Amino acid sequence: MQALSELKANFEVKDNIKLSTDGTYQITLLNLNKLQLQTQIKLQDAANSFTTSWHTTASSPKSRGAGSTIFAGITMGLPIKDGGKAKASIVALNKELEVNALDVSSYKEKVSLAQQGLDNFEAFHEKQSSLLNERMRISKDRIDELELKLKAGRVDVSILAKEILTLARAEIAIERLKHDHVTQRLSALAATGQTCQVVNLCDAKE
């Protein structure tokens, strides 16, 4: 509870949190991995392909004219015989690309589920907070009424004590709900890894 109080004292928890995969470290790393794999595939594909080049030669160093003969041709290079290693590497790298795509899809699904859970809790919190605050209001009004009746000798002190206890329980329930609210929002951090999307840490004063 003390740690939570310190957190609340230093950082303001944002409202209407919308989690996103855009710009997160996970997506950045996965995109870099995808680019690396695609580059490696191109290199392996180039090593496994025919290469061609044009070349020209002259029979004498004289300037071009009737006294010189120019030959033109094409040089073709075959892929280096590597026992099929380049082709096998391409297959393996394409498999890694498929895994990369699955990782991206899985991460986005994780964030989506976290957002859904957070939205559900926000709806519950709003209703529960409204009910508890109404209970507190009723208890406070009831206590004021009972205190007047107690002074007039029209009610027993035990009834007033019972209502005070009811008010205290409602206050405790509200504090617990606030704690759960902050905890639920902070847990969304685990889904995105982006602290700034959950609490105003980026703008917090040192």
N, C-alpha and C positions, 0 to 999 in steps of 0.2 A: 504494500500500500504506500509506503514511504517513497519507493522508487517511482511509482505511478504519479504521486503528488509532485515530485520533482520534475517529471516529464511534462505534466500539465502546466507547471509553473513556468517552464522555459519554452515550450513549444505549443503552438496552437494547432489542434487537429483540424484538418480541412473538412468542410461539409461537401456533400454531393460528389464523393470520390468516384471518378471514372478511370478504371484501370486500362492501360494500353500497353501493347507490345512495342509500339513505335519508339525507337531510340533507346530501348533497353540494352543492357550489356549482353544479355543472352542472344538477342536477335543480331546485334552487331557482330558477335563472335561467330554465330552460325552463318551469317552472310559472308564473312571473311573466309570461313572454311569452304563455303560453296565456291567462291571465286578462285580459291587456291586449287580446288579439285578440278574445276573447269579448265584452268590454265595447264595443269598437269596432263589432262586428257588431250588437250591440243598439242602439247609437246610430244606425247607418246604417239598420237595420231600422225604427226608430221614424220616421226621416226619410222613409221610403218607404211609410208606412202612413197610413190615414185617421185623423183625430183627431176626437173628438166631445166636446161639453160641454153640460150643461144650463144654461139661464138662465131667470130669471123677471123680469118687469117689472110694475109697478103703474101704473094710469092716474092715480092721484092720491096725494098724500103722506099722506092720511088713514089712520087705523088700519084694519086689515082688517075689513071688514063689508059691509053692503049697499051702501054708497056708494062702494065701490072695486072695480075690476076687475083681476084678476091674469091675466097672460098667461104661459104656459109654452111653451118650445120647445127644440129641439136645434140647436146650431150644429155643422156638420160642416166639417172642414177637409181639403182635399185635399193630398196631398204636393206639395212644391214641385217645379215642373218643372225638373229639373236635367239634362235630356238623358240620363237613365238612369245618372247617375254613382253614385248611392247603390246601385242594384242591382248595378252593376259592381264597386263597392267590396266589397259583401257576398260576391260570388263570389271576388274576389281574397283577401279575408280568410279565407274558408273554405279556400282552397288553402294559405294560410300555416298554418292550424291543422293541416292534413294533414301538412305538412312538420314542424311542431312535434312531432306524434305520432311521425313517423318518426325524428326526432332522439332522442326519449326512448327509443324501441325500440332504436336503434342504440347508444346509450350503455349501456343495460342489457346488451345483447349483448356489448359490449366488456368490461364489468366481469365478466360471466359467463365469458368466454373467459380473462380474466386469472386468475380464481379457479381455473379448470380447469388452466391451465398451472402455477400455483403449487402446487396439490395434487399434480400429477404430479411436480414437482421435489421436493416434500417427501418423497414416497414414495421417489424415487431417492436423495435425500440420506440418508435413514434407513438404507437398505440399504448404500449405499456407505460411509457412516461406520462402520457395524458391521464391514464387511469390512476396512477400513483399520486400525481399532483392533485387530482380531484379528491382522492381519499384524504390527502393531507389537509386540503381546504376544509373538507367536511369535519375532520377531527379537530382542527383549530376552532372552527365555529362551535362545535360541540363542547369543547373545553371551556370556551368563554361562557357558554350558557350554563354549564355545570358549576363553574366557579361562582356565578351569581346565585344559583340555587343553593350551593353549599353555604354561602354567607347567610342566606335566608333560612337555613336549616331545613331545606326541602329535599335534600339528597344526601346520601351517604358518601363519605370521602373515598370509599373503595371504588365507587362507580367512576369518580373523577380520575383516580389512579389508573383504572383500566383503560380509560380513553386516552390518557397521556401515554400509556404503553402502546396503544394502537398507533398513535402518532409517531412514536419513536420507531416502531417497526416499519412504518411507511417511509420514514426518512432513511433508514438503513437500506431498505429495498431500492430507493432511488440512487443512493450512493453505489450500491452494487451494480445497478443498471448502467450508471455512468462508467464504472470500471469496465464492465463488459463491452460497452460501446467503444471505448478507447482501445481495448485489447483486440476487438474484432477488426477495427480499422488498421491497427498496426500489423495484424496477422496477414493483411493483404500485401504487406511488404514482401513476404516470402514468395508471393506469386510473381511479382514483377522485378524485384531487386532494385526498384527505384524509390529510394527514401523520399525524394521530393514530391512524388505523386501521392504520398499518404499523409505526411506531416510537413509543416512549413520549416523543415530543418535548414533549407537553403537560405531562408531569410532570417533565421534566428540570430540574435545578437550574442556575441561571445561575452 
